[in-house]
Amino acid sequence: MSLQTDIKAASIDALKNKDEVRLQVLRAITTSITNELVAQKMKPDAELPDDQVIAVIKREYKKRKDAYEQFSTAGRTDLAATERAEMDILEEYLPETMDLDAIREVATKKQAELGITEPSDKGKLMANLMQELKGKADGADVKQVVDELLS
């Protein structure tokens, strides 16, 4: 079963269980998927491949994360809690990401493979790592590890 089908089924379950927050998040994902289909000049009821659905979910997650950080900074704990709850629901549909140690291990190997020792080659290392770790690691974490290695 595709991820898009799983999300539709979960929406129906959330509606039956009267889980308003989950239903709201799943409807937002479904809307974003439909928008992506239309943007790709496909029919709105077509199926997106799972990797594209994950990209849509990541965009939705990033929106929630940005809002969460802004609300937390502003001291609006009530709104921050809502965003955090929505982030938790979105995380259920995202693949596991690598931790900093795993990223550091791959980055060290790639650095040695490419022979990068100068901070001026940071962009080259970053580009190679992001290509290799696409979908497996968060870009901010990869940047943090690269900064540590080349500082």
C-alpha positions as CSV (number, residue, x, y, z in Angstrom):
1,M,0.0,0.0,0.0
2,S,1.3,3.4,-0.9
3,L,2.0,6.2,1.6
4,Q,-0.7,8.3,0.0
5,T,-3.3,5.5,0.5
6,D,-2.1,5.1,4.1
7,I,-2.7,8.8,4.8
8,K,-6.2,8.7,3.3
9,A,-7.1,5.6,5.4
10,A,-5.7,7.3,8.5
11,S,-7.8,10.4,7.8
12,I,-10.9,8.2,7.8
13,D,-9.9,6.6,11.1
14,A,-9.2,10.0,12.6
15,L,-12.6,11.2,11.5
16,K,-14.3,8.1,13.0
17,N,-12.3,8.5,16.3
18,K,-13.0,12.3,16.4
19,D,-9.3,13.0,16.7
20,E,-9.4,16.6,15.5
21,V,-5.7,17.4,15.5
22,R,-4.8,14.3,13.6
23,L,-7.6,14.8,11.1
24,Q,-6.5,18.4,10.6
25,V,-2.9,17.4,9.9
26,L,-3.8,14.5,7.6
27,R,-6.1,16.8,5.6
28,A,-3.3,19.3,5.3
29,I,-1.0,16.6,3.9
30,T,-3.7,15.4,1.5
31,T,-4.3,19.0,0.3
32,S,-0.5,19.5,-0.2
33,I,-0.3,16.2,-2.1
34,T,-3.2,17.3,-4.4
35,N,-1.5,20.7,-4.9
36,E,1.7,18.8,-5.9
37,L,-0.2,16.6,-8.3
38,V,-1.7,19.7,-10.0
39,A,1.6,21.4,-10.1
40,Q,3.0,18.4,-11.9
41,K,0.1,18.6,-14.4
42,M,-1.4,15.3,-13.1
43,K,-5.0,14.6,-12.2
44,P,-5.8,15.5,-8.6
45,D,-6.9,11.9,-7.8
46,A,-3.6,10.4,-9.2
47,E,-1.1,8.7,-6.9
48,L,2.3,10.4,-6.1
49,P,5.3,8.1,-5.7
50,D,6.2,7.6,-2.0
51,D,9.4,9.7,-2.3
52,Q,7.5,12.7,-3.5
53,V,4.9,12.2,-0.8
54,I,7.7,12.2,1.8
55,A,9.0,15.4,0.3
56,V,5.5,17.0,0.7
57,I,5.4,15.7,4.3
58,K,8.9,17.2,5.0
59,R,7.7,20.6,3.7
60,E,4.7,20.4,6.0
61,Y,6.9,19.4,8.9
62,K,9.3,22.3,8.2
63,K,6.4,24.7,8.3
64,R,5.3,23.4,11.7
65,K,8.9,23.4,13.0
66,D,9.4,27.0,12.0
67,A,6.1,28.0,13.6
68,Y,7.0,26.0,16.8
69,E,10.3,27.9,17.1
70,Q,8.7,31.3,16.6
71,F,5.9,30.6,19.1
72,S,8.4,29.2,21.6
73,T,10.6,32.3,21.2
74,A,7.6,34.6,21.6
75,G,6.5,32.8,24.8
76,R,3.3,31.4,23.3
77,T,3.4,28.0,24.8
78,D,-0.2,27.2,23.9
79,L,0.4,27.7,20.2
80,A,3.8,26.0,20.4
81,A,2.2,22.9,22.0
82,T,-0.3,22.7,19.1
83,E,2.5,22.9,16.5
84,R,4.6,20.3,18.5
85,A,1.6,17.9,18.5
86,E,1.2,18.4,14.7
87,M,4.9,17.7,14.2
88,D,4.6,14.5,16.2
89,I,1.9,13.3,13.9
90,L,3.9,14.2,10.8
91,E,7.0,12.4,12.2
92,E,5.0,9.1,12.1
93,Y,5.0,9.3,8.3
94,L,8.6,10.3,7.8
95,P,11.5,7.8,7.5
96,E,14.0,7.7,10.4
97,T,16.8,10.2,10.0
98,M,20.5,9.6,10.8
99,D,21.9,10.8,14.0
100,L,25.0,13.1,14.2
101,D,27.4,10.2,14.9
102,A,26.2,8.3,11.8
103,I,26.5,11.4,9.7
104,R,29.9,12.1,11.1
105,E,31.1,8.6,10.1
106,V,29.9,9.0,6.5
107,A,31.3,12.6,6.3
108,T,34.7,11.5,7.6
109,K,34.9,8.7,4.9
110,K,33.7,11.1,2.2
111,Q,36.2,13.8,3.3
112,A,39.1,11.2,3.1
113,E,37.8,9.9,-0.3
114,L,37.7,13.4,-1.8
115,G,40.9,14.5,-0.1
116,I,39.3,17.6,1.4
117,T,41.3,19.4,4.2
118,E,40.6,23.1,3.6
119,P,37.6,25.0,4.9
120,S,37.3,26.5,1.4
121,D,36.2,23.1,0.1
122,K,33.3,23.0,2.5
123,G,30.7,23.4,-0.3
124,K,32.2,20.5,-2.3
125,L,32.0,18.2,0.7
126,M,28.5,19.4,1.6
127,A,27.2,18.8,-1.9
128,N,28.6,15.3,-2.1
129,L,27.2,14.4,1.4
130,M,23.8,15.8,0.6
131,Q,23.7,13.8,-2.6
132,E,24.6,10.6,-0.7
133,L,22.4,11.2,2.3
134,K,19.4,12.6,0.5
135,G,16.3,11.7,2.5
136,K,18.4,9.9,5.2
137,A,19.7,12.9,7.1
138,D,18.6,16.5,7.9
139,G,20.5,19.1,6.0
140,A,21.1,21.2,9.1
141,D,22.7,18.2,10.9
142,V,24.9,17.5,7.8
143,K,26.0,21.2,7.8
144,Q,26.8,21.0,11.5
145,V,29.0,18.0,11.1
146,V,30.8,19.5,8.0
147,D,31.4,22.7,10.0
148,E,32.9,20.6,12.9
149,L,35.2,18.6,10.5
150,L,36.5,21.6,8.6
151,S,36.8,24.2,11.3
